[in-house]
């Protein structure tokens, strides 16, 4: 259910962005915190997921999670997880 984890993380970032619309640094800090809290095992599992929008079916296909702040957040998380 890795895709669900990324979706939940993206919704958390969206909530932070709505609570702090004039503070992008708070939103960035939320993303950094989420990535820092991942265990090595969780990172390994999430690295197995296809990039957002790359698979035409499944929870990471083009759709609600691939647009707006949700999509931007998931893409950012996937990049950070891949390099971390």
Buried (B, 14 or more C-beta within 10 A) or exposed (E): EBBEBBBEBBBBBBEBBEEBEEEEEEBEEBBEEBBEEBEEEEBEBBEEBEEBBEBEEEBBBEEEBBEEBBBBBBBBBBEBBEEE
